[in-house]
Amino acid sequence: MFKAWLRNTEPVNLEPYVGDLKGIDGWLSRDGTLYQCNYVDHLIYAERLCKKFGYQLLNRFPYQMNSEYTLEQKGWAKISNGKVHYASTKPMSKKQLDFLFDYFINNGYSVNEYQELVRQQEGEVLA
């Protein structure tokens, strides 16, 4: 409990991540920018990113505002433990898919695994 509180009080770096992509978790914006965070801190970063970008929080359930849900609905992808979670009705942008190609290669995934992600988005990719 104390560790979770302590993490919540530590400064959060909301600068775009530039560096080695191996084992990195975070939030991927529509423009292909990664905001890196620890895999257990996605909610904390989602709250701060929503504030940074001026997003009004959306309801996942009645009367429950949710920053992760807000980012998802705005078309952001969540990268956690080497998995890409994408829950928007909007298709992934070309910039997101380009970033994810580099991410997959740097993390030892095969081109086939990347192509499967692209197939899921096929015909729906936006510029």
C-alpha positions in Angstrom: 0.0 0.0 0.0 2.8 2.4 0.9 4.7 1.6 -2.2 1.6 2.5 -4.3 1.2 5.8 -2.5 4.9 6.6 -2.9 4.7 5.9 -6.6 1.7 8.2 -6.9 3.7 11.1 -5.2 6.8 10.7 -7.4 7.3 13.1 -10.2 5.8 11.8 -13.4 7.7 12.4 -16.6 5.2 13.5 -19.3 7.9 14.1 -21.9 7.8 11.9 -25.0 10.0 8.9 -24.6 13.1 8.7 -26.8 15.4 5.7 -26.3 15.7 1.9 -26.5 12.2 0.3 -26.9 13.2 -3.1 -25.4 10.8 -3.9 -22.5 9.2 -0.4 -22.4 5.7 0.1 -21.3 3.5 3.2 -21.7 0.8 5.0 -23.6 1.1 5.5 -27.4 -0.7 8.6 -28.7 -2.4 8.8 -32.1 0.7 10.8 -33.5 3.0 7.9 -32.6 4.5 9.5 -29.5 5.2 7.1 -26.6 4.8 8.3 -23.0 6.8 5.7 -21.0 5.6 4.4 -17.6 6.1 1.4 -15.4 3.6 -1.4 -16.3 1.7 -0.9 -12.9 1.4 2.9 -13.4 -0.8 3.2 -16.5 -3.7 4.7 -14.5 -1.5 7.4 -12.8 0.0 8.3 -16.2 -3.5 8.3 -17.8 -4.7 10.8 -15.3 -1.8 13.1 -15.8 -1.9 12.7 -19.6 -5.6 13.6 -19.7 -4.8 16.8 -17.7 -1.8 17.6 -19.9 -3.9 17.4 -23.1 -7.1 18.9 -21.6 -9.3 15.8 -22.2 -12.6 15.8 -20.4 -12.9 12.4 -18.6 -15.4 10.0 -20.1 -17.7 7.6 -18.2 -16.9 3.9 -18.6 -19.9 3.2 -16.3 -22.5 5.7 -15.1 -21.1 8.2 -12.7 -17.6 6.8 -12.9 -15.0 8.9 -14.7 -12.0 7.0 -16.0 -8.8 8.4 -17.4 -7.6 5.1 -19.0 -11.0 4.7 -20.7 -10.7 8.3 -21.9 -7.3 7.7 -23.5 -8.6 4.5 -25.1 -11.6 6.3 -26.6 -9.3 9.1 -27.9 -7.4 6.4 -29.8 -4.4 5.9 -27.6 -2.8 2.4 -27.3 -1.7 1.0 -24.0 1.6 -1.0 -24.1 1.9 -3.2 -21.0 4.2 -6.3 -20.4 4.9 -6.5 -24.1 1.3 -6.5 -25.2 -0.5 -3.8 -27.1 -4.0 -3.1 -25.8 -6.2 -1.1 -28.1 -9.9 -0.5 -27.3 -10.9 2.4 -29.4 -13.6 2.2 -32.1 -11.2 4.4 -34.2 -8.6 2.4 -36.2 -5.0 2.8 -35.2 -3.2 5.6 -37.1 -0.4 4.9 -39.5 2.0 6.6 -37.1 1.0 4.3 -34.3 1.5 1.3 -36.5 4.9 2.6 -37.7 6.0 3.0 -34.1 4.7 -0.5 -33.2 6.7 -2.0 -36.0 9.9 -0.7 -34.4 8.6 -1.7 -31.0 7.9 -5.3 -32.1 11.3 -5.7 -33.8 13.2 -4.3 -30.8 11.4 -6.7 -28.5 12.1 -9.8 -30.5 8.6 -10.3 -32.0 8.4 -11.7 -35.5 7.2 -9.7 -38.5 4.2 -12.2 -38.6 3.1 -11.0 -35.2 3.2 -7.4 -36.4 1.4 -8.3 -39.6 -1.4 -9.9 -37.4 -1.8 -6.5 -35.6 -2.0 -4.8 -39.0 -4.5 -7.3 -40.3 -6.7 -6.5 -37.3 -6.6 -2.9 -38.4 -6.7 -3.6 -42.2 -8.8 -1.3 -44.2 -9.3 0.9 -41.2 -5.9 2.6 -40.9 -6.1 6.3 -40.9 -3.3 8.7 -42.1 
